[in-house]
Amino acid sequence: MFENLSGKLGQVFDRLRKRGALSEADVNEAMREVRVALLEADVALPVVKNFIDNVKSKAVGQEVLRSVTPGQMVIKIVHDSLIEMLGGRSDAPGAETSEIDLAAVAPVPILMVGLQGSGKTTSTAKIALRLTQKDRKKVLMASLDVHRPAAQEQLKILGEQTGVACLPIVPGQMPVEIAKRALQAAKLGGYDVLMLDTAGRLHVDEALMLEVAAVRDATQPHEVLLVADSLTGQDAVNVAKSFNDRLGVTGIVLTRVDGDGRGGAALSMRAVTGKPIKLIGVGEKLDAIEPFHPQRIAQRILGMGDIVSLVEKAAETIEKEEAERLAARVQKGQFDLNDMASQLKQLRKMGGMSSVMDMLPGVGKIKQQMAGANVDERMLKRQEAIIASMTREERKNPKVIHASRKKRIAAGSGTSVQDVNKLLKQHLQMADMMKRMSKLGQKGFMRSMMGAMGGLPGMPK
């Protein structure tokens, strides 16, 4: 997300950093380029205008023009203004995050609204799973979509996959009846949260609004979450305004964020509706949803990385015992193909190389190199398949893998001998790095970890 915007802003700021002093004309020229970059990223025109006016009023002041590093000061002003646009506060990092509010009498009704195809049903299951696992809540899901074929069955299947309870389907019932039955079942069943997945339409229409409004009046939801597809750009902003005007939306859930290189919808929605973006969908898997942090998103846009999110994701996905085992082996200078397979598995669980690099500061150019080299994220799975096709002896001692064994491994993993050779070379480079790291002590070990990433598949030198 924001890759195009981040790249263009990076070029503007690189030029600002190189100049010792800035005139008002320099700032105006930079702001013109920032304006074009925001518009190309599908940010709504009124939002762009307000943003640029806000930045210019601060950036042409004497404080910036007389600063020791005026370029850095302009970048800080843009950074702080981005945080404010996204609904955060630059003076209170972390305080701006707005997750789902459950401070109400159980069962807390949460109404999911939005257009058809925006990802409402999947988002309902994702949020239910998140509330179950992270907040230890007992959740009941109910589909009120009687219009789209098999919509209720879809939520039922997602409930089975996530282990979250789903209201039994009663053919012929209308949305308001289902909602009332769901509320009663949630009360009798001792549930903490009731997720209500409503029907969508291809566009905002009166019938849709009346139906959803009737459900809202019958259930009095504590949260009304608008699910919007970030790929729809400007139209997503218009949809958000329509739903908010009619239903009183309390928050926004942005889907398919991982597939949008522009990100204009995220930048515009908060400013246009005044409602916080609470969660963003970052992948197809049912656990691929995360809180929206304005400050962290602003840092990603400006190429500053998001180390806090990276650490949090690592803590959630990396198995502690496995990490300690690997650390102990590396400190002894040991690193075989079993260890490499473990690293590949953990990297894939964190969302792959691209997901990790999105959170590292200053890696925009490296990502461009990866894109230019047509690096395929599926390579991680192929690498794992190659290692899985080896015998226990071969994984512990790669030196025994000669020509005939390489042919067998390639055939067993559905790859080529060339792929096997590449993996063995990468392992050799990583093993050498680990041996050097083991001689540097704990501080040197940490300093060299980034260097070790160069040996991972898909990473440029």
C-alpha positions as a Python dict, from the first residue, in 0.01 Angstrom:
ca = {
    (1, 'M'): (0, 0, 0),
    (2, 'F'): (111, 361, -74),
    (3, 'E'): (405, 233, -283),
    (4, 'N'): (347, 481, -569),
    (5, 'L'): (291, 774, -333),
    (6, 'S'): (588, 678, -116),
    (7, 'G'): (818, 659, -420),
    (8, 'K'): (718, 1000, -555),
    (9, 'L'): (734, 1174, -218),
    (10, 'G'): (1074, 1013, -163),
    (11, 'Q'): (1205, 1175, -482),
    (12, 'V'): (1074, 1518, -375),
    (13, 'F'): (1227, 1492, -28),
    (14, 'D'): (1561, 1363, -159),
    (15, 'R'): (1596, 1688, -353),
    (16, 'L'): (1500, 1894, -46),
    (17, 'R'): (1760, 1720, 171),
    (18, 'K'): (2040, 1804, -74),
    (19, 'R'): (1981, 2179, -51),
    (20, 'G'): (2156, 2374, 223),
    (21, 'A'): (1891, 2646, 239),
    (22, 'L'): (1533, 2670, 115),
    (23, 'S'): (1354, 2971, -30),
    (24, 'E'): (979, 3013, -38),
    (25, 'A'): (994, 2928, -410),
    (26, 'D'): (1166, 2597, -327),
    (27, 'V'): (890, 2506, -80),
    (28, 'N'): (617, 2604, -329),
    (29, 'E'): (777, 2388, -599),
    (30, 'A'): (800, 2092, -361),
    (31, 'M'): (437, 2136, -256),
    (32, 'R'): (326, 2137, -621),
    (33, 'E'): (492, 1799, -666),
    (34, 'V'): (340, 1670, -341),
    (35, 'R'): (-5, 1787, -463),
    (36, 'V'): (35, 1597, -792),
    (37, 'A'): (156, 1285, -607),
    (38, 'L'): (-149, 1292, -375),
    (39, 'L'): (-394, 1341, -662),
    (40, 'E'): (-236, 1053, -858),
    (41, 'A'): (-277, 841, -543),
    (42, 'D'): (-657, 898, -566),
    (43, 'V'): (-675, 1130, -266),
    (44, 'A'): (-992, 1344, -283),
    (45, 'L'): (-931, 1696, -420),
    (46, 'P'): (-1071, 1887, -116),
    (47, 'V'): (-850, 1677, 113),
    (48, 'V'): (-542, 1750, -100),
    (49, 'K'): (-617, 2122, -100),
    (50, 'N'): (-655, 2139, 279),
    (51, 'F'): (-342, 1931, 329),
    (52, 'I'): (-123, 2146, 104),
    (53, 'D'): (-257, 2471, 257),
    (54, 'N'): (-183, 2335, 605),
    (55, 'V'): (172, 2229, 516),
    (56, 'K'): (256, 2551, 328),
    (57, 'S'): (136, 2773, 613),
    (58, 'K'): (393, 2604, 840),
    (59, 'A'): (668, 2531, 588),
    (60, 'V'): (722, 2888, 463),
    (61, 'G'): (760, 3026, 813),
    (62, 'Q'): (1088, 3169, 944),
    (63, 'E'): (1135, 2863, 1167),
    (64, 'V'): (1192, 2642, 861),
    (65, 'L'): (1378, 2887, 639),
    (66, 'R'): (1634, 2963, 913),
    (67, 'S'): (1661, 2602, 1033),
    (68, 'V'): (2000, 2427, 1023),
    (69, 'T'): (1834, 2149, 821),
    (70, 'P'): (1536, 2312, 645),
    (71, 'G'): (1474, 2009, 422),
    (72, 'Q'): (1432, 1784, 726),
    (73, 'M'): (1199, 2039, 886),
    (74, 'V'): (970, 2038, 580),
    (75, 'I'): (964, 1657, 587),
    (76, 'K'): (869, 1665, 957),
    (77, 'I'): (586, 1911, 884),
    (78, 'V'): (455, 1685, 604),
    (79, 'H'): (487, 1384, 837),
    (80, 'D'): (290, 1553, 1117),
    (81, 'S'): (25, 1676, 872),
    (82, 'L'): (-17, 1324, 732),
    (83, 'I'): (-75, 1191, 1083),
    (84, 'E'): (-343, 1455, 1142),
    (85, 'M'): (-507, 1375, 805),
    (86, 'L'): (-522, 1007, 899),
    (87, 'G'): (-684, 1087, 1232),
    (88, 'G'): (-388, 1078, 1466),
    (89, 'R'): (-191, 1320, 1681),
    (90, 'S'): (177, 1385, 1616),
    (91, 'D'): (222, 1506, 1975),
    (92, 'A'): (80, 1184, 2127),
    (93, 'P'): (212, 877, 1943),
    (94, 'G'): (2, 566, 1999),
    (95, 'A'): (-293, 754, 2150),
    (96, 'E'): (-459, 789, 1812),
    (97, 'T'): (-532, 420, 1745),
    (98, 'S'): (-906, 355, 1745),
    (99, 'E'): (-997, -13, 1763),
    (100, 'I'): (-1342, -167, 1799),
    (101, 'D'): (-1524, -37, 2107),
    (102, 'L'): (-1668, -316, 2322),
    (103, 'A'): (-1747, -100, 2625),
    (104, 'A'): (-2118, -184, 2637),
    (105, 'V'): (-2355, -438, 2792),
    (106, 'A'): (-2303, -786, 2644),
    (107, 'P'): (-2384, -903, 2388),
    (108, 'V'): (-2235, -602, 2205),
    (109, 'P'): (-2396, -577, 1857),
    (110, 'I'): (-2161, -481, 1571),
    (111, 'L'): (-2330, -400, 1239),
    (112, 'M'): (-2125, -455, 921),
    (113, 'V'): (-2237, -243, 624),
    (114, 'G'): (-2107, -167, 276),
    (115, 'L'): (-2145, -238, -94),
    (116, 'Q'): (-2151, -585, -247),
    (117, 'G'): (-1802, -713, -320),
    (118, 'S'): (-1631, -491, -64),
    (119, 'G'): (-1540, -790, 154),
    (120, 'K'): (-1802, -759, 429),
    (121, 'T'): (-1854, -1130, 492),
    (122, 'T'): (-1482, -1211, 501),
    (123, 'S'): (-1413, -907, 718),
    (124, 'T'): (-1688, -1018, 957),
    (125, 'A'): (-1514, -1354, 1002),
    (126, 'K'): (-1171, -1189, 1033),
    (127, 'I'): (-1289, -949, 1304),
    (128, 'A'): (-1472, -1230, 1486),
    (129, 'L'): (-1153, -1440, 1484),
    (130, 'R'): (-947, -1143, 1605),
    (131, 'L'): (-1189, -1073, 1891),
    (132, 'T'): (-1187, -1442, 1984),
    (133, 'Q'): (-809, -1486, 1982),
    (134, 'K'): (-678, -1147, 2100),
    (135, 'D'): (-958, -1023, 2325),
    (136, 'R'): (-1077, -1365, 2445),
    (137, 'K'): (-1438, -1279, 2358),
    (138, 'K'): (-1717, -1525, 2289),
    (139, 'V'): (-1851, -1419, 1948),
    (140, 'L'): (-2164, -1509, 1753),
    (141, 'M'): (-2189, -1429, 1380),
    (142, 'A'): (-2515, -1391, 1188),
    (143, 'S'): (-2570, -1335, 815),
    (144, 'L'): (-2861, -1106, 728),
    (145, 'D'): (-2791, -1128, 353),
    (146, 'V'): (-3096, -1297, 201),
    (147, 'H'): (-3033, -1149, -146),
    (148, 'R'): (-2694, -1279, -259),
    (149, 'P'): (-2700, -1653, -339),
    (150, 'A'): (-2523, -1866, -76),
    (151, 'A'): (-2421, -1560, 128),
    (152, 'Q'): (-2545, -1716, 453),
    (153, 'E'): (-2371, -2045, 367),
    (154, 'Q'): (-2047, -1854, 305),
    (155, 'L'): (-2048, -1708, 656),
    (156, 'K'): (-2133, -2050, 799),
    (157, 'I'): (-1829, -2203, 624),
    (158, 'L'): (-1605, -1920, 747),
    (159, 'G'): (-1739, -1984, 1097),
    (160, 'E'): (-1636, -2348, 1070),
    (161, 'Q'): (-1288, -2248, 948),
    (162, 'T'): (-1233, -1998, 1230),
    (163, 'G'): (-1413, -2193, 1503),
    (164, 'V'): (-1651, -1900, 1564),
    (165, 'A'): (-2020, -1979, 1625),
    (166, 'C'): (-2265, -1887, 1349),
    (167, 'L'): (-2643, -1842, 1384),
    (168, 'P'): (-2831, -2139, 1228),
    (169, 'I'): (-2992, -2056, 893),
    (170, 'V'): (-3375, -2048, 883),
    (171, 'P'): (-3495, -2029, 519),
    (172, 'G'): (-3750, -1759, 442),
    (173, 'Q'): (-3667, -1520, 725),
    (174, 'M'): (-3611, -1153, 642),
    (175, 'P'): (-3312, -947, 768),
    (176, 'V'): (-3489, -777, 1062),
    (177, 'E'): (-3630, -1112, 1181),
    (178, 'I'): (-3285, -1273, 1159),
    (179, 'A'): (-3130, -983, 1348),
    (180, 'K'): (-3383, -1010, 1633),
    (181, 'R'): (-3335, -1388, 1649),
    (182, 'A'): (-2957, -1342, 1655),
    (183, 'L'): (-2979, -1090, 1939),
    (184, 'Q'): (-3197, -1327, 2142),
    (185, 'A'): (-2965, -1623, 2073),
    (186, 'A'): (-2661, -1414, 2176),
    (187, 'K'): (-2826, -1320, 2505),
    (188, 'L'): (-2933, -1678, 2584),
    (189, 'G'): (-2596, -1819, 2480),
    (190, 'G'): (-2393, -1583, 2696),
    (191, 'Y'): (-2205, -1430, 2403),
    (192, 'D'): (-1991, -1118, 2446),
    (193, 'V'): (-2019, -991, 2088),
    (194, 'L'): (-2276, -1028, 1807),
    (195, 'M'): (-2147, -968, 1453),
    (196, 'L'): (-2426, -882, 1205),
    (197, 'D'): (-2328, -918, 837),
    (198, 'T'): (-2576, -723, 622),
    (199, 'A'): (-2652, -744, 250),
    (200, 'G'): (-2472, -521, 1),
    (201, 'R'): (-2566, -375, -336),
    (202, 'L'): (-2369, -286, -645),
    (203, 'H'): (-2431, 82, -568),
    (204, 'V'): (-2586, 294, -293),
    (205, 'D'): (-2967, 280, -332),
    (206, 'E'): (-3273, 364, -125),
    (207, 'A'): (-3382, 1, -74),
    (208, 'L'): (-3040, -90, 71),
    (209, 'M'): (-3039, 205, 309),
    (210, 'L'): (-3394, 141, 431),
    (211, 'E'): (-3319, -228, 496),
    (212, 'V'): (-2996, -158, 685),
    (213, 'A'): (-3159, 127, 880),
    (214, 'A'): (-3439, -111, 989),
    (215, 'V'): (-3181, -362, 1115),
    (216, 'R'): (-2995, -84, 1298),
    (217, 'D'): (-3316, 33, 1467),
    (218, 'A'): (-3406, -323, 1570),
    (219, 'T'): (-3064, -409, 1721),
    (220, 'Q'): (-2925, -70, 1837),
    (221, 'P'): (-2564, -165, 1746),
    (222, 'H'): (-2279, -25, 1953),
    (223, 'E'): (-2060, -11, 1641),
    (224, 'V'): (-2162, 44, 1276),
    (225, 'L'): (-1856, -51, 1072),
    (226, 'L'): (-1841, 46, 705),
    (227, 'V'): (-1642, -206, 500),
    (228, 'A'): (-1486, -37, 196),
    (229, 'D'): (-1262, -172, -79),
    (230, 'S'): (-950, 46, -99),
    (231, 'L'): (-911, -43, -469),
    (232, 'T'): (-1224, 157, -561),
    (233, 'G'): (-1036, 483, -494),
    (234, 'Q'): (-1242, 801, -516),
    (235, 'D'): (-1573, 613, -530),
    (236, 'A'): (-1500, 455, -191),
    (237, 'V'): (-1495, 804, -41),
    (238, 'N'): (-1837, 888, -192),
    (239, 'V'): (-1977, 557, -59),
    (240, 'A'): (-1840, 631, 289),
    (241, 'K'): (-2006, 973, 292),
    (242, 'S'): (-2343, 827, 180),
    (243, 'F'): (-2344, 552, 445),
    (244, 'N'): (-2230, 791, 717),
    (245, 'D'): (-2501, 1046, 633),
    (246, 'R'): (-2776, 783, 645),
    (247, 'L'): (-2663, 536, 911),
    (248, 'G'): (-2420, 713, 1138),
    (249, 'V'): (-2108, 505, 1079),
    (250, 'T'): (-1879, 473, 1384),
    (251, 'G'): (-1573, 339, 1205),
    (252, 'I'): (-1426, 214, 877),
    (253, 'V'): (-1270, -118, 781),
    (254, 'L'): (-1053, -94, 468),
    (255, 'T'): (-1009, -416, 270),
    (256, 'R'): (-756, -522, 5),
    (257, 'V'): (-506, -270, 134),
    (258, 'D'): (-223, -502, 30),
    (259, 'G'): (-333, -482, -335),
    (260, 'D'): (-350, -100, -356),
    (261, 'G'): (-29, 82, -443),
    (262, 'R'): (-200, 422, -423),
    (263, 'G'): (-379, 436, -88),
    (264, 'G'): (-589, 743, -163),
    (265, 'A'): (-901, 594, -5),
    (266, 'A'): (-730, 561, 333),
    (267, 'L'): (-597, 916, 317),
    (268, 'S'): (-935, 1060, 215),
    (269, 'M'): (-1194, 866, 417),
    (270, 'R'): (-1093, 989, 760),
    (271, 'A'): (-1082, 1350, 640),
    (272, 'V'): (-1414, 1334, 450),
    (273, 'T'): (-1625, 1141, 705),
    (274, 'G'): (-1454, 1236, 1029),
    (275, 'K'): (-1479, 869, 1129),
    (276, 'P'): (-1171, 666, 1225),
    (277, 'I'): (-1031, 384, 1015),
    (278, 'K'): (-1032, 105, 1274),
    (279, 'L'): (-893, -196, 1089),
    (280, 'I'): (-727, -276, 756),
    (281, 'G'): (-729, -605, 566),
    (282, 'V'): (-376, -689, 455),
    (283, 'G'): (-422, -1028, 288),
    (284, 'E'): (-654, -1313, 202),
    (285, 'K'): (-589, -1524, 512),
    (286, 'L'): (-842, -1499, 794),
    (287, 'D'): (-583, -1361, 1035),
    (288, 'A'): (-466, -1096, 785),
    (289, 'I'): (-629, -796, 952),
    (290, 'E'): (-461, -539, 1173),
    (291, 'P'): (-533, -212, 1358),
    (292, 'F'): (-491, 115, 1171),
    (293, 'H'): (-215, 327, 1328),
    (294, 'P'): (-205, 678, 1170),
    (295, 'Q'): (150, 751, 1283),
    (296, 'R'): (287, 418, 1160),
    (297, 'I'): (109, 457, 824),
    (298, 'A'): (251, 810, 785),
    (299, 'Q'): (599, 673, 853),
    (300, 'R'): (552, 402, 588),
    (301, 'I'): (436, 660, 332),
    (302, 'L'): (749, 870, 391),
    (303, 'G'): (981, 568, 376),
    (304, 'M'): (1059, 577, 750),
    (305, 'G'): (950, 218, 802),
    (306, 'D'): (738, 74, 1081),
    (307, 'I'): (964, -113, 1317),
    (308, 'V'): (702, -125, 1596),
    (309, 'S'): (455, -313, 1373),
    (310, 'L'): (733, -542, 1253),
    (311, 'V'): (826, -631, 1611),
    (312, 'E'): (459, -688, 1700),
    (313, 'K'): (407, -912, 1398),
    (314, 'A'): (723, -1106, 1479),
    (315, 'A'): (608, -1154, 1839),
    (316, 'E'): (273, -1287, 1717),
    (317, 'T'): (404, -1527, 1453),
    (318, 'I'): (754, -1642, 1553),
    (319, 'E'): (758, -1943, 1782),
    (320, 'K'): (963, -1855, 2090),
    (321, 'E'): (1113, -2202, 2143),
    (322, 'E'): (1217, -2229, 1778),
    (323, 'A'): (1373, -1882, 1783),
    (324, 'E'): (1570, -1962, 2099),
    (325, 'R'): (1687, -2293, 1950),
    (326, 'L'): (1805, -2121, 1632),
    (327, 'A'): (1976, -1839, 1826),
    (328, 'A'): (2167, -2094, 2036),
    (329, 'R'): (2284, -2279, 1722),
    (330, 'V'): (2388, -1958, 1543),
    (331, 'Q'): (2591, -1846, 1846),
    (332, 'K'): (2780, -2175, 1810),
    (333, 'G'): (2831, -2109, 1437),
    (334, 'Q'): (2590, -2385, 1336),
    (335, 'F'): (2335, -2338, 1054),
    (336, 'D'): (2210, -2632, 847),
    (337, 'L'): (1925, -2665, 595),
    (338, 'N'): (1678, -2751, 874),
    (339, 'D'): (1754, -2408, 1024),
    (340, 'M'): (1712, -2242, 684),
    (341, 'A'): (1375, -2416, 637),
    (342, 'S'): (1268, -2287, 979),
    (343, 'Q'): (1361, -1930, 881),
    (344, 'L'): (1172, -1957, 552),
    (345, 'K'): (862, -2084, 734),
    (346, 'Q'): (872, -1800, 988),
    (347, 'L'): (926, -1542, 713),
    (348, 'R'): (625, -1675, 520),
    (349, 'K'): (410, -1665, 837),
    (350, 'M'): (499, -1296, 875),
    (351, 'G'): (354, -1226, 530),
    (352, 'G'): (655, -1288, 308),
    (353, 'M'): (955, -1078, 211),
    (354, 'S'): (750, -791, 69),
    (355, 'S'): (542, -755, 387),
    (356, 'V'): (852, -746, 608),
    (357, 'M'): (1033, -497, 384),
    (358, 'D'): (732, -261, 389),
    (359, 'M'): (805, -208, 758),
    (360, 'L'): (1180, -153, 731),
    (361, 'P'): (1305, 207, 701),
    (362, 'G'): (1473, 319, 379),
    (363, 'V'): (1414, 8, 169),
    (364, 'G'): (1208, 166, -109),
    (365, 'K'): (1492, 141, -360),
    (366, 'I'): (1561, -220, -264),
    (367, 'K'): (1193, -302, -324),
    (368, 'Q'): (1221, -142, -667),
    (369, 'Q'): (1519, -369, -738),
    (370, 'M'): (1312, -670, -631),
    (371, 'A'): (1027, -562, -858),
    (372, 'G'): (1269, -507, -1147),
    (373, 'A'): (1413, -853, -1094),
    (374, 'N'): (1061, -1004, -1100),
    (375, 'V'): (1109, -1166, -761),
    (376, 'D'): (823, -1408, -695),
    (377, 'E'): (706, -1440, -333),
    (378, 'R'): (609, -1800, -413),
    (379, 'M'): (981, -1873, -426),
    (380, 'L'): (971, -1915, -47),
    (381, 'K'): (735, -2212, -86),
    (382, 'R'): (953, -2361, -361),
    (383, 'Q'): (1258, -2327, -140),
    (384, 'E'): (1075, -2507, 140),
    (385, 'A'): (966, -2780, -104),
    (386, 'I'): (1327, -2836, -214),
    (387, 'I'): (1445, -2877, 145),
    (388, 'A'): (1149, -3106, 223),
    (389, 'S'): (1255, -3333, -67),
    (390, 'M'): (1594, -3393, 93),
    (391, 'T'): (1681, -3678, 328),
    (392, 'R'): (1757, -3612, 695),
    (393, 'E'): (2129, -3663, 625),
    (394, 'E'): (2125, -3415, 333),
    (395, 'R'): (1956, -3146, 540),
    (396, 'K'): (2213, -3183, 820),
    (397, 'N'): (2514, -3209, 587),
    (398, 'P'): (2456, -3038, 247),
    (399, 'K'): (2811, -3132, 134),
    (400, 'V'): (2688, -3483, 48),
    (401, 'I'): (2446, -3345, -216),
    (402, 'H'): (2607, -3423, -552),
    (403, 'A'): (2472, -3437, -909),
    (404, 'S'): (2253, -3749, -883),
    (405, 'R'): (2104, -3636, -552),
    (406, 'K'): (2031, -3291, -697),
    (407, 'K'): (1834, -3452, -982),
    (408, 'R'): (1632, -3657, -732),
    (409, 'I'): (1562, -3353, -510),
    (410, 'A'): (1459, -3141, -811),
    (411, 'A'): (1222, -3413, -936),
    (412, 'G'): (1073, -3461, -588),
    (413, 'S'): (1009, -3090, -537),
    (414, 'G'): (888, -3012, -888),
    (415, 'T'): (1177, -2772, -948),
    (416, 'S'): (1497, -2773, -1156),
    (417, 'V'): (1855, -2864, -1068),
    (418, 'Q'): (1936, -2495, -1118),
    (419, 'D'): (1687, -2408, -840),
    (420, 'V'): (1851, -2663, -610),
    (421, 'N'): (2194, -2514, -685),
    (422, 'K'): (2067, -2163, -606),
    (423, 'L'): (1928, -2275, -271),
    (424, 'L'): (2252, -2454, -177),
    (425, 'K'): (2452, -2143, -267),
    (426, 'Q'): (2222, -1922, -57),
    (427, 'H'): (2254, -2163, 235),
    (428, 'L'): (2634, -2158, 207),
    (429, 'Q'): (2636, -1776, 212),
    (430, 'M'): (2405, -1767, 514),
    (431, 'A'): (2604, -2034, 698),
    (432, 'D'): (2926, -1834, 644),
    (433, 'M'): (2752, -1522, 773),
    (434, 'M'): (2629, -1707, 1082),
    (435, 'K'): (2981, -1832, 1158),
    (436, 'R'): (3118, -1478, 1139),
    (437, 'M'): (2833, -1352, 1358),
    (438, 'S'): (2909, -1616, 1623),
    (439, 'K'): (3259, -1469, 1663),
    (440, 'L'): (3135, -1111, 1715),
    (441, 'G'): (2955, -1164, 2046),
    (442, 'Q'): (2601, -1055, 2130),
    (443, 'K'): (2630, -690, 2012),
    (444, 'G'): (2797, -792, 1690),
    (445, 'F'): (2539, -1066, 1649),
    (446, 'M'): (2256, -810, 1651),
    (447, 'R'): (2440, -567, 1421),
    (448, 'S'): (2496, -842, 1167),
    (449, 'M'): (2137, -969, 1156),
    (450, 'M'): (2045, -727, 876),
    (451, 'G'): (2345, -849, 679),
    (452, 'A'): (2219, -1203, 710),
    (453, 'M'): (1895, -1103, 539),
    (454, 'G'): (2096, -1056, 220),
    (455, 'G'): (2123, -1432, 195),
    (456, 'L'): (1750, -1492, 204),
    (457, 'P'): (1582, -1578, -127),
    (458, 'G'): (1465, -1275, -320),
    (459, 'M'): (1679, -1022, -133),
    (460, 'P'): (1907, -808, -352),
    (461, 'K'): (2271, -785, -251),
}
